[in-house]
Structure formats: structure tokens, C-alpha cells
Amino acid sequence: MKHVAERTIRIGTRGSKLAMAQTGIIAKQLTDAGQRVEIVPVSTPGDRSMAPIAEIGVGVFTSALREALLDKQVDVAVHSCKDLPTAPERGISLAAVPVREDPRDALIARDGLTLGELPSGAVVGTGSPRRMAQLRALGLGLEVRPIRGNIDTRIGKVTSGELDAVVLARAGLSRVGRLDVITETLDPIQMLPAPAQGALAVETRVDDVDTEHLLQSIVDDEATRVAVTAERAMLSALEAGCSAPVGALAEVVEDLDGEGAVIERISLRGVAATGVEGDSVRILRASAIAEKHEADQLGRLLAAELLDLGAGAVSR
Ligand SMILES: NCc1[nH]cc(CCC(=O)O)c1CC(=O)O
């Protein structure tokens, strides 16, 4: 791979604080390994529009970066893995999935409150149907209000008193250095994160084999890739996208084989909601465990179970 080191690898990134931080993580891993890199900002419709994500459509944050990659303006694209459509893109390879951040959602509430301490009627901001459905299913009488905007904008709505609380990904807050505002990290038993939340996706062109190998050897983390594969397989088999009311969390766990020896397996929990828009939200939950090499099958199996339970009416 000597000729890769002689090249400067151009890494495309969205311009938001979160995206820049995420790109910085990958750039540092590469420079620490002796690779020269250049960071190239790319603007996307998802950054320019304030319309609800569900209205702008799948791939709002990812397609412009992928275009820059295919046009050879950049050699590497760094995305939040949960924003990545599950369908593979022609000409593009998911070269690496780096070590995951804490995948859980976090509550940022006024006066240091936790979810259980918020009074009935408290207004919680989130534009995510998945968070909306799981919040409403807690039966706490919370009023959920759709919001959008970057992390600072959302935190600001609590600080200003406009909302009692917001729910955000803990990973995003960590990456922009705002863990201090979290008042409760939500247990996945109550709030399953989005499939691939907290993970990054590092893409390159399929014809750029040197960069692909470099990313695989320096940046990829096997346990994270296995987990993300199971979660995204579940999402994909539900035929749902990143704005669907679907949550999933896979973890590599220690288990015993037939002879009593310790082996690693993969455990997957999933949630799907129906009736999020109306008054009758219904939450379906399932979980299963499999061998590590069966991540994809595990995801599809859990999706089939959720469909059996009635998840067929899951909206996009
Ligand atoms: N949908 C936007 C988005 N995409 C990735 C993250 C956070 C970082 C991550 O989950 O990896 C966020 C913000 C949020 O959901 O709070």
C-alpha cells in the first residue's frame, strides 16, 4: 500500500459541527497511521432545508457526499451510519465502520429532570417518529412536538424555556463536546436507538481498492460492523428507512456453547411502532440471539418476527 501513503486522501464532509467532528475522528486515525489527508467540505440539501426529514426523503444527508465521491472530488465520504440508506449504492463501497460511540439516546430536560420526573403535559421536542412513538408508549402523558435543527439549536429550545426537554443521540452530543447538558441517558429497554446510531460509515469508490484496503485495515472495527449489519438488515427487511418508527440495538455478548465454553454471540433487540400519527400508537418489541457470522440473517429474522406481530403497517 506504499503508493497510497504517497497520495493525499481527500475526505468529504458535511459542514455541520457534528459532521466536522466525525470527519476529524477518521482523519486523525489516518494521519496517525502516516497517511496524508485533506478535508473537503460538501454542502447537502439536508443542511440547507429546515423541513422535516420525513418530508425531504431518504438520503438527504448522504447523497451529495456520495455524488462528490463518484465525481472524484473526494476519495472518502464520512457519514453518520444511521443516516445511510440501507440499499447499496452503485460504485460505492462501505469500506469501514469504526468503533461505535455509546448508541443510546439522551434526554436534555429543564431543571435537571429525568423522563420519570417530567410532569404530565410536559412538552418534549423530537422530529423522529421512532423517539415520538417510544416516548408516547411510556404513558407519561408527555406532549411530543416535532423539531429540527442542529444540536445547538435543539439544546437552545430547552435553555430558552420553549420546550421542557429534547431527546438527542448521546453520540452526537459526545462528539460536539456537550455531554454536560444530558440529564438522563435513556435505557434501551425504554428507548431503543435508531439502527446504527452512534456508528460512522466510511465510504469509498469500488474502483479505489487501495483506499478501501487502507480504510479496512486502519479504521474498521469488526464488532461494530457486525452489530450495524444486524441492525440495518432488520431495518431493510422491514422495508423502512431512517425516518421510520423503527429502533434496533445489537450487541456482541458472551455466551456458552454446547460444551460450556465461552463464545461470543450477537444479541439483537428491535422495536417497530404503528399508528404514530394517530392517537393509538402501538409498540412491537422482539429480540433474538445468533452466531456472530449470522448478523444479516438475525436482522431479517427479527424483522419477520416484528412483521408477524403486526409491524406491516409501519410507515416510512
Ligand atoms: N438524524 C440526525 C443525526 N444523525 C446522526 C446523529 C447523531 C450521531 C449518531 O447517531 O451517530 C444525529 C442527531 C441526533 O439524532 O441526535
The ligand as a MOL file (V3000), in Angstrom:
LIG
                    3D

  0  0  0     0  0            999 V3000
M  V30 BEGIN CTAB
M  V30 COUNTS 16 16 0 0 0
M  V30 BEGIN ATOM
M  V30 1 N -30.6370 12.3480 12.3680 0
M  V30 2 C -29.5530 13.2730 12.5550 0
M  V30 3 C -28.3970 12.6380 13.2410 0
M  V30 4 N -27.6060 11.7830 12.5860 0
M  V30 5 C -26.6580 11.3320 13.4790 0
M  V30 6 C -26.8700 11.9400 14.6880 0
M  V30 7 C -26.0950 11.7370 15.9310 0
M  V30 8 C -24.8690 10.8840 15.8270 0
M  V30 9 C -25.1430 9.4110 15.6790 0
M  V30 10 O -26.2360 8.9110 15.9760 0
M  V30 11 O -24.2120 8.7170 15.2490 0
M  V30 12 C -27.9570 12.8090 14.5570 0
M  V30 13 C -28.5400 13.6820 15.5870 0
M  V30 14 C -29.4250 13.0010 16.5890 0
M  V30 15 O -30.1490 12.0450 16.2490 0
M  V30 16 O -29.4510 13.4390 17.7480 0
M  V30 END ATOM
M  V30 BEGIN BOND
M  V30 1 1 1 2
M  V30 2 1 2 3
M  V30 3 1 3 4
M  V30 4 2 3 12
M  V30 5 1 4 5
M  V30 6 2 5 6
M  V30 7 1 6 7
M  V30 8 1 6 12
M  V30 9 1 7 8
M  V30 10 1 8 9
M  V30 11 2 9 10
M  V30 12 1 9 11
M  V30 13 1 12 13
M  V30 14 1 13 14
M  V30 15 2 14 15
M  V30 16 1 14 16
M  V30 END BOND
M  V30 END CTAB
M  END
